Every structure is written in C-alpha cells, then in structure tokens.
C-alpha cells in the first residue's frame, strides 16, 4: 500500500484512468462532475491543494484531492475504480487513509462536505465520531476533531546521536510535541535530555564531547589532526584495550549520565519514557519505563542501554548483566505502538544493531527523519563532528516537514517558484537540445515521458524515490555532492549554482592531508579517490564536461544516457552553469 502526491507530470496517466472512475462519497451531484473537477484541479495554482494517488501493487485504488485551510483538512474529491471490491476498500478504509493524510499535515480537524443525497452515509459518519450540520448552501458538513498520541522513536547509533539533538531543535521550531519517547542506546540518553527539556545544555554537551568523556580510553594529542593514519592508530588501540579489559570501562559515561540526567525531573514529566536494553547471557530484550523504575536506578538502565558490548563493558543491575539495546531492538517502533502511539516520528542515525520487523498499521502515519550522509564513527566522539551532525539533523527535520526541500542538500521554499519555473525550464531546455544534437526530435509534450525513462535508469543506482518533477534539482545536488559542497548550510538554487562554479574553478589536484572533523575510513577513502585518476563520480562528470565543452557530442548522449545518465546530466548542467553553451 502506498500513496503519492500528484502534479502535472502525472496528468496523462490520470486522464487515461478518470473515465473508469466513480466518486466514492457524494461530494458532487454526479460522477461526471466529480471527474471534471479532479481534472481541473491539476491547473489550479493553490499551494494548499494536494492531489494524492493511493495504490497497491501498482494498481490504483483511488484519487483524492485535499484542501488545507488553516488547521483543517477538507476532502474535496475521492474517486475510485468502479470495479474495486467495496468491502475490502470500504468506508473504514478510506476514512482511515484520509485521517492519516490529515495527521501528516498536522491538522486538528477533518472536514467532509457532501451533497444531501444519502441518509445512510450520514448515519455512518455520525456513528464514527463526525459532527454534523447543514451549511448555508444546503450541503451536509461533517467534521471530526483528530486525536494525537505521537510517539518519538530515537534509534541507537553512539556518537552519531548528535543528529537527534539537531532534530529536536527542528521539532521545537515547528512546535511539534509528543506524548511518549522510546529510545535505544544513545537514543535513550537523548530521550532523557529531551524529556528534561533543556536544549541548550544538551547541545553544549554534544558540541564539546570527546571520547574520553564516554569511555575510559585516552586519546593522544596528535589525534587533533584528524588524519587517517591517526584514526587507524586510535582504532587499533581502542580494539586492543577492549580485548584486554573485556570491554572498555564506561565509568566516564556513567559520570556524565549522573551529571546531565535529573531523575526527579524525568519522573515528574507528563510524557512517558521507555528505553530498550538487552539482558545477558540469553540476549533477551528488556523494555524499561522511567515511571516503573526504582528511585536512583534509571541512571543504570540508561548506561546499560548504551553499553555496546564487547567494545564496552556490560552494566550490572540487581545481579544481572545488561548490554546495548541495539542487540535486540535498535529502532523501538514496536514499543511506541504497544504503548498506544497513533503517530510515529522516527529519528534514525543508522547505527549498528538489529532493526525488528514491525508491521505498522496502515492508518498510523510515520515520519522518518534520517540523512543520506555518513554521520561518522559510532564509538569515537568528536565535538566538531557532533556540530556537523547537529546541523544535519536540524535541516533534515525541517525538510521532512516540508519547510525546506532537497535530498542531499537543503533549499529554501522561498526559491520554490523560481526553481520549478526558471530552473526547470532551463533544465528541460538542456535535455531538448541534447536530443536534437543526436538527431532525435522530441516535442515538449513528450518530455515528461522521456524524463520518466531516464528516471528508471537513475533509480537503478539510487534507491531514492525520485520524482520526475524533482529531477532538475536532484541532478544539481548530485553535481554539488561531487564537488564536496557542504550539506550543513541552507541554499537557494542560485547560491548553490554559484558555489559549484567556485569549486570548479579552484585547484582540485592536492591530496587531502587533514580535516576539520573526525572522518570515518570510508569518508577518507572517498576523498583520496576523488583526487586520483580513477572513474569516480567527479572524474566521470569532468571527463564528460570536457567532451561536451569540446563539442564532441556525436553519439555521446545515446551511450551515456544508458550507462551513466546521472553523470552525463550533471556534466550538462555544469557546462550550462559555467556558460559554455552549445551554439549549434
């Protein structure tokens, strides 16, 4: 079961299906009027109007149109295939989905305006909690106030947990609250900080954190240079220490927890708080509630949930030994559902551990905040890296709620109209010109179809759910990523394009010998590979760029569109940005 927002790119598909559709609820007086209104919706310039397709196994179940008016979501159309099983996809099914959509938009009310033609439906809606009144125009108006019990789920991931603090900052700005918090490992520690509500103290701790504040393991002075050689030495010494001591002592972490976490303040919070840990020797999951723990004991449970054995020593509580909750449940979604959550907000830092398969009910909206970027090492803590992750967490959260947009990078919504207009127009023009260069004339009306063909090829490499209308921005981001633009600042399309040009004009030949924050070995490898004569993404883009610049295009598009469409599109964009335009 899936849902997808629609736009003009989907108009042809919708047009082909509309004649076979019938309205599920009597919103209009006739099916033909309902179909006409839905088609016309594609041409309305209203940012508060959303068109949605619900599908299952690539089969369309229905088309909806929704209008958001303040904190109210108004269902303005619902069309379904005439032959669909009305029992399986009946009133309960559609009401649950519409309520889910309303909650995804953070609405407080759901409203239906129906033609006064079916008293049976009226009675059903009233029985399901909808209030009823007759409007001045004679329509039947049904309104339901939505109840929220939002669960905040914080995944485990060690030093990557700073990302969750940035996400917390974003949630505060958005005014999004939650009724219960479920965390594993560092997610449990951050959950405690969030429960206390002192954001400044939490951010200060993460920005200043070092490995020695978490583990009884001394780093050396030279490690401040963040070089890969020093990183390897650190990993070797850490591994040796863990083997000799059967886990590095977590005494510094215990001290930090006692200093930062106020049990009394957490106990007095109205929010519920649950953490996951793993009991030895049978690796049994143990869920602990702050409300049910003994006085003075919850600090120990937080330590136990974060003890990544065998790298870290196991924690002893009442004669039993416990280790990191990630061994059994690194993303405790099921815990939140078992405690009655009707909405889920998951902050995932992609840490090591077991992610339990959980069947989330179709009517439960789930917002997933994570990053496509590497968030760093799990057991090596570094304040500079934490700062980077905090900013990423903040930006990714605002993107998840539609304040900003982008995949690898973050762009202002104020730039949306110009991007969708001018930048999309420029990008489409580049494609049209390339198609003409290789002798294939394509009408503008055929371009969306051609874009979809390109999308299929791009998705084979990138699992990201890329939409046709987002290709222009995605290619621009891909180009920025190849030139190592920073993902922790906010851009407009114009400023992002300018930054790419600056990067291109700078010398890229020097090997990297240092960095301003702690990198992982894969990140170091990527930096080195980018500067070697190997076919990395950057090298491919530059090679193709010089081919295009030299007007050696014959058959180039035909070949590259099949084997490396994204690098070729990025090279086209780079050529365009630098002003080397084809004059053919």
Secondary structure, DSSP 8 states (H G I E B T S, - for coil): -EEEE--GGGHHHHHHHHTTEEESS-SSSSHHHHHHHHHHHTT---TTEEEEEEEETTEEEEEEEEEEETTEEEEEEEEEETTS-TTTTSHHHHHHHHHHHHHHTT-SEEEEEE-TT-HHHHHHHHHTT-EEEE-TTS-EEEEEE----EEEEE---GGGGHHHHHHHHHHHHHT---SEEEEETHHHHHHHHHHHT-HHHHHHHHHH-BGGGTSS----GGGGG--HHHHHHHHHHHHHHHHHHTSB--HHHHHHHHHH--HHHHHT-SSEEEEEEEETTTTEEEEEETTTS-TTTHHHHHHHHT--TTTB--EEETTEEEEEGGGT-SS-HHHHHHTT-SEEEEE----SS--------TTSEEEEE--SS----SS--BHHHHHHHHHHHHHHHHHHTTSEE-SSSEEEGGGHHHIIIIIHHHHHHHHHHHHHHTT----GGGHHHHHHHHHHHHHTT--S---GGGHHHHHHHHHHHHTT--SSSEE-HHHHHHHHHHHHHS---S-----SS---HHHHHHHHHHTSSS--HHHHHHHHHHHHHTT--TTHHHHHHHH-HHHHHHHHHHHHHTT-----
